[in-house]
Amino acid sequence: MDFTKFMNKFNEIERTLSPTSSLRLTFDNISPESEEPDANKRLWGVPVPPFVSDKVVSWIEEEFNEPPIYYNGNAVIRKVENVRMIDRYNAKNPTVGTLYLTATHLIFVEPDSNKETWILHMHIANIEKLPLSTTGSPLLIRCKTFLSVTFVIPKDSECHDVYTSLMKLYQPVSINKLYCFNYQPAKDDFPKSSGWDFFKLENEFRRLRVPNDIWTLCTLNMNYELCDTYPRQIYVPQEANTAMLIGSSRFRSKGRLPALTYLHSNKASICRCSQPLSGFSARCLEDEQMLEAIRKTNPNTDYMYVVDTRPRINAMANRAAGKGYENEAFYENIKFHFLGIENIHVQRTSLQKLIEACEQKTPTMSGFLNSLESSGWLKNIRSILDTSSFIASAVDKGVSVVVHCSDGWDRTAQVCSLAALMLDPYYRTIKGFQALIEKDWLAFGHKFSERCGHVQTDQREVSPIFTQFLDCTWQLMTQRSDAFEFNERFLLILHDHVHSCQFGTFVGNCEKDRLDLKLSERTFSLWGFMANHLNEYINPLYKPDVDKTIKPNLQPQCIKFWRGMFSRFESGVHPREPLSDLLLVSKDHCTSLEDHVQHLTKRIASFKNYISKSAKKLQDATAKTYKEPASEINDNKYNYDRKMSELSSADDDHPLKPTEMSFANLSLNERIDSASIKEEINSVAVDWKSMRNVTACSCSTPFDQFSKKTHCWKCGDIFCERCIDKSIPLPGQDSGKPVPVCRTCFRLVQKTSP
């Protein structure tokens, strides 16, 4: 089927219809309730609505002699068979399968192993059509998730069609064409509004006890008139007046005046801004007064640090363009520091070299290490951590810090957020880390859409700034695994969805952009999605009461290559199961058994109570028999009925006591309750299947090194994430909390639950 020809014809017809044409009005007014499809009028076996004429149906059937193809509910634009997928570690034995191109994904299916490789178009970084080979036409695809894959398509014409289609699909021209505006979850896991109200900037500053008698809310930016890349709510010193704020904003690049981003418990603060427009000799009294007002908010010291995160040579070069840095002769009581983090262009080149090091065709130890060293990636990561550590140490000692780079939305965001992460244990929780991203990255205007290349833009603006922030966080996690509530998977999910545009959370370059796009109304939130999968992100080694402040070890041997990020798709270089997953499974298993034991303990206590009371009644009855032997009638049936009548009228709290004490009812109720007790015992899996030898789910989906294996708490078997998407309370657990179960067990528990 020529899909392109069909869409061109459809668009041509649509353009000819004016908004008031009769045919368009017919389309608009059609409703399933009023006009059911005509059972006798069918297109490819599917009934069509009565307003679609026979001519239209005939034209489609003549032009397109085969129906549209679907794969897993996705309409397929192109389907190519006998495609070879080349693994660079196993180039001599490529995998042969079918390639499906949909509007959102490129899907490769291996028919023998039933393994699927899904590539989201938004994840594609670049596509390269390699020279024709004897086996076909190779197509090399590199992704922002660091997946690199080559498809060898038998016919060059088919390869060209796939290539041209992908070039149009993977990077939209308009931001309104992004995936998030059309994305709909496969099932209604969460409403569209979920997650958008999880974090409010004023609530986060209220947690920091701001505003107070020293810091206040500035109302000049409520309509983004002071600085359109800042949030509406910015907090400034109480002493700062309107003239100081406006003057400082005009003297700073992009109007990004100094504003509070973190207040420590000792009243030392971190403020952020952009570089001053100082040139070689310019000065601004309002800006100087603004920094002095910030210094006075901290009574601990009579000075503060101004940290320029750039190398000195870069800052000096900017003076020629009328920008630059603060002159200590004009700004009193400040100590100025250059801390040497390279710019976005150096970081982009560094990542490209790192990817080349990971993609060596014949990797050797010396070759990889030399390439890793020459990329400069680890050196840059250490530089960011070093600067962040300097800021955190200063604040911890009671000295306030003002931070800036060039425009204050890249390096400044990195070091301010990492310093807060080191200082405040709240930011090392799942909720706190999300709040930190909302504050220092989203609200204060990191340009996500430009830095991540969401739409077609100047490639010189693309840079892995947020990826470096996540890498630095991972470095801290590896050194202090007990200090973080979240695990590595949490960081990987964040990284992937920042680039996927599946959710609207990271779309746009600033808060104003997101409000103009009405993202909270038109798209789903990543935070709402992650809230449904929190159990996957828990670090089993987390200890909430560890040191309040953490400091990184910056020795060269302590800065590591993040294999889980940059080499996660390479088979053979990962452990069979991640240690964190094994620990989490053990923790969940123990939790399940403890809950089950608690339930059984209560059951046993109930039975003991019943036996004790029954024994006491029996003793009382026996004593009465010995005291009144003459009154006892020697009739077994009469005595039995009398004793049962006494027991029925007694105050008995046994859970299995029948309402009517007859012989028939007693036996029936005992059968029902014994079955209930048996069901409670069997509803919880005592033994869980070992993860070690499980290579595929029961649905035939194979497990690889980054697949999440999840246990069913009822049967103990292992399933993939798609097959264990249900949670329900188990009768045999005391807490009554919903726990993960497979679909089969979910149906069984639903049948037996009252």
Secondary structure as the mmCIF struct_conf table of DSSP 4:
data_model
#
loop_
_struct_conf.conf_type_id
_struct_conf.id
_struct_conf.beg_label_comp_id
_struct_conf.beg_label_asym_id
_struct_conf.beg_label_seq_id
_struct_conf.end_label_comp_id
_struct_conf.end_label_asym_id
_struct_conf.end_label_seq_id
HELX_RH_AL_P HELX_RH_AL_P1 PHE A 3 THR A 16
BEND BEND1 LEU A 17 LEU A 17
TURN_TY1_P TURN_TY1_P1 PRO A 19 THR A 20
HELX_RH_AL_P HELX_RH_AL_P2 SER A 22 ASN A 29
TURN_TY1_P TURN_TY1_P2 PRO A 32 SER A 34
HELX_LH_PP_P HELX_LH_PP_P1 GLU A 36 PRO A 37
STRN STRN1 ASP A 38 LEU A 43
TURN_TY1_P TURN_TY1_P3 TRP A 44 GLY A 45
STRN STRN2 VAL A 46 VAL A 48
TURN_TY1_P TURN_TY1_P4 PRO A 50 PHE A 51
BEND BEND2 VAL A 52 VAL A 52
HELX_RH_AL_P HELX_RH_AL_P3 ASP A 54 GLU A 63
BEND BEND3 GLU A 66 GLU A 66
HELX_LH_PP_P HELX_LH_PP_P2 PRO A 67 PRO A 68
STRN STRN3 ILE A 69 TYR A 71
TURN_TY1_P TURN_TY1_P5 ASN A 72 GLY A 73
STRN STRN4 ASN A 74 ILE A 86
HELX_LH_PP_P HELX_LH_PP_P3 ASP A 87 ASP A 87
TURN_TY1_P TURN_TY1_P6 ARG A 88 TYR A 89
BEND BEND4 ASN A 90 ASN A 90
TURN_TY1_P TURN_TY1_P7 ALA A 91 LYS A 92
BEND BEND5 ASN A 93 ASN A 93
STRN STRN5 THR A 95 THR A 102
BEND BEND6 ALA A 103 THR A 104
STRN STRN6 HIS A 105 GLU A 110
TURN_TY1_P TURN_TY1_P8 PRO A 111 ASN A 114
STRN STRN7 LYS A 115 LEU A 120
HELX_RH_3T_P HELX_RH_3T_P1 HIS A 121 HIS A 123
STRN STRN8 ILE A 124 LYS A 129
HELX_LH_PP_P HELX_LH_PP_P4 LEU A 130 LEU A 132
STRN STRN9 SER A 133 SER A 133
TURN_TY1_P TURN_TY1_P9 THR A 134 THR A 135
STRN STRN10 GLY A 136 GLY A 136
STRN STRN11 SER A 137 CYS A 143
TURN_TY1_P TURN_TY1_P10 LYS A 144 THR A 145
BEND BEND7 PHE A 146 PHE A 146
STRN STRN12 SER A 148 ILE A 153
BEND BEND8 PRO A 154 LYS A 155
HELX_RH_AL_P HELX_RH_AL_P4 ASP A 156 LEU A 169
BEND BEND9 TYR A 170 GLN A 171
BEND BEND10 VAL A 173 SER A 174
HELX_RH_3T_P HELX_RH_3T_P2 ILE A 175 LYS A 177
BEND BEND11 LEU A 178 LEU A 178
HELX_RH_3T_P HELX_RH_3T_P3 TYR A 179 PHE A 181
TURN_TY1_P TURN_TY1_P11 ASN A 182 ASN A 182
BEND BEND12 ALA A 186 LYS A 187
BEND BEND13 ASP A 189 PHE A 190
TURN_TY1_P TURN_TY1_P12 LYS A 192 ASP A 197
BEND BEND14 PHE A 198 PHE A 198
HELX_RH_AL_P HELX_RH_AL_P5 LEU A 201 ARG A 207
TURN_TY1_P TURN_TY1_P13 LEU A 208 ARG A 209
BEND BEND15 PRO A 211 ILE A 214
STRN STRN13 TRP A 215 CYS A 218
TURN_TY1_P TURN_TY1_P14 LEU A 220 ASN A 223
BEND BEND16 TYR A 224 TYR A 224
BEND BEND17 LEU A 226 LEU A 226
TURN_TY1_P TURN_TY1_P15 ASP A 228 THR A 229
BEND BEND18 TYR A 230 TYR A 230
BEND BEND19 ARG A 232 ARG A 232
STRN STRN14 ILE A 234 PRO A 237
TURN_TY1_P TURN_TY1_P16 GLN A 238 GLU A 239
HELX_RH_AL_P HELX_RH_AL_P6 THR A 242 PHE A 251
STRN STRN15 ARG A 252 ARG A 252
HELX_RH_3T_P HELX_RH_3T_P4 SER A 253 GLY A 255
STRN STRN16 ALA A 259 LEU A 263
TURN_TY1_P TURN_TY1_P17 SER A 265 ASN A 266
BEND BEND20 LYS A 267 LYS A 267
STRN STRN17 SER A 269 CYS A 273
STRN STRN18 PRO A 276 PRO A 276
TURN_TY1_P TURN_TY1_P18 GLY A 279 SER A 281
HELX_RH_AL_P HELX_RH_AL_P7 LEU A 285 LYS A 296
TURN_TY1_P TURN_TY1_P19 THR A 297 THR A 297
TURN_TY1_P TURN_TY1_P20 PRO A 299 ASN A 300
BEND BEND21 ASP A 302 ASP A 302
STRN STRN19 MET A 304 ASP A 308
BEND BEND22 ARG A 310 ARG A 310
HELX_RH_AL_P HELX_RH_AL_P8 ARG A 312 ARG A 319
TURN_TY1_P TURN_TY1_P21 ALA A 320 GLY A 322
TURN_TY1_P TURN_TY1_P22 GLU A 328 PHE A 330
BEND BEND23 TYR A 331 TYR A 331
TURN_TY1_P TURN_TY1_P23 GLU A 332 ASN A 333
STRN STRN20 ILE A 334 PHE A 338
HELX_RH_AL_P HELX_RH_AL_P9 ILE A 344 CYS A 358
TURN_TY1_P TURN_TY1_P24 GLU A 359 GLU A 359
BEND BEND24 LYS A 361 THR A 362
HELX_RH_AL_P HELX_RH_AL_P10 MET A 365 SER A 375
TURN_TY1_P TURN_TY1_P25 GLY A 376 GLY A 376
HELX_RH_AL_P HELX_RH_AL_P11 TRP A 377 ASP A 396
TURN_TY1_P TURN_TY1_P26 LYS A 397 GLY A 398
STRN STRN21 VAL A 401 HIS A 404
BEND BEND25 SER A 406 ASP A 410
HELX_RH_AL_P HELX_RH_AL_P12 ARG A 411 LEU A 423
HELX_RH_3T_P HELX_RH_3T_P5 PRO A 425 ARG A 428
BEND BEND26 THR A 429 THR A 429
HELX_RH_AL_P HELX_RH_AL_P13 ILE A 430 ILE A 437
HELX_RH_PI_P HELX_RH_PI_P1 GLU A 438 ALA A 443
TURN_TY1_P TURN_TY1_P27 PHE A 444 GLY A 445
HELX_RH_AL_P HELX_RH_AL_P14 PHE A 448 ARG A 451
TURN_TY1_P TURN_TY1_P28 CYS A 452 GLY A 453
BEND BEND27 VAL A 455 GLN A 456
HELX_RH_3T_P HELX_RH_3T_P6 GLN A 459 GLU A 461
HELX_RH_AL_P HELX_RH_AL_P15 ILE A 465 GLN A 479
HELX_RH_3T_P HELX_RH_3T_P7 SER A 481 ALA A 483
BEND BEND28 GLU A 485 GLU A 485
STRN STRN22 PHE A 486 PHE A 486
HELX_RH_AL_P HELX_RH_AL_P16 GLU A 488 SER A 500
BEND BEND29 GLN A 502 GLY A 504
TURN_TY1_P TURN_TY1_P29 THR A 505 PHE A 506
BEND BEND30 GLY A 508 CYS A 510
HELX_RH_AL_P HELX_RH_AL_P17 GLU A 511 ASP A 516
TURN_TY1_P TURN_TY1_P30 LEU A 517 LYS A 518
HELX_RH_AL_P HELX_RH_AL_P18 LEU A 519 ARG A 522
BEND BEND31 THR A 523 THR A 523
HELX_RH_AL_P HELX_RH_AL_P19 LEU A 526 ALA A 531
TURN_TY1_P TURN_TY1_P31 ASN A 532 HIS A 533
HELX_RH_3T_P HELX_RH_3T_P8 LEU A 534 GLU A 536
BEND BEND32 TYR A 537 TYR A 537
STRN STRN23 ILE A 538 ILE A 538
TURN_TY1_P TURN_TY1_P32 PRO A 540 LEU A 541
TURN_TY1_P TURN_TY1_P33 PRO A 544 ASP A 545
BEND BEND33 VAL A 546 VAL A 546
BEND BEND34 LYS A 548 THR A 549
HELX_RH_3T_P HELX_RH_3T_P9 PRO A 556 CYS A 558
BEND BEND35 ILE A 559 ILE A 559
HELX_RH_AL_P HELX_RH_AL_P20 ARG A 563 PHE A 566
TURN_TY1_P TURN_TY1_P34 SER A 567 PHE A 569
TURN_TY1_P TURN_TY1_P35 SER A 571 GLY A 572
BEND BEND36 VAL A 573 HIS A 574
BEND BEND37 ARG A 576 GLU A 577
HELX_RH_AL_P HELX_RH_AL_P21 LEU A 579 LYS A 627
TURN_TY1_P TURN_TY1_P36 PRO A 629 SER A 631
HELX_RH_AL_P HELX_RH_AL_P22 ASN A 636 SER A 649
BEND BEND38 ALA A 650 ALA A 650
TURN_TY1_P TURN_TY1_P37 PRO A 655 LEU A 656
BEND BEND39 THR A 659 GLU A 660
HELX_RH_AL_P HELX_RH_AL_P23 PHE A 663 ASN A 682
TURN_TY1_P TURN_TY1_P38 SER A 683 SER A 683
BEND BEND40 VAL A 684 VAL A 684
BEND BEND41 VAL A 686 ASP A 687
BEND BEND42 MET A 691 MET A 691
TURN_TY1_P TURN_TY1_P39 ARG A 692 ASN A 693
STRN STRN24 ALA A 696 ALA A 696
TURN_TY1_P TURN_TY1_P40 SER A 698 CYS A 699
BEND BEND43 SER A 700 SER A 700
HELX_LH_PP_P HELX_LH_PP_P5 THR A 701 THR A 701
STRN STRN25 PRO A 702 PRO A 702
HELX_LH_PP_P HELX_LH_PP_P6 PHE A 703 PHE A 703
TURN_TY1_P TURN_TY1_P41 GLN A 705 PHE A 706
HELX_LH_PP_P HELX_LH_PP_P7 SER A 707 LYS A 709
STRN STRN26 THR A 710 HIS A 711
TURN_TY1_P TURN_TY1_P42 TRP A 713 CYS A 715
STRN STRN27 ILE A 718 PHE A 719
TURN_TY1_P TURN_TY1_P43 GLU A 721 CYS A 723
STRN STRN28 LYS A 726 ILE A 728
TURN_TY1_P TURN_TY1_P44 PRO A 731 GLY A 732
BEND BEND44 ASP A 734 SER A 735
STRN STRN29 VAL A 739 VAL A 741
HELX_RH_AL_P HELX_RH_AL_P24 ARG A 743 THR A 752
#
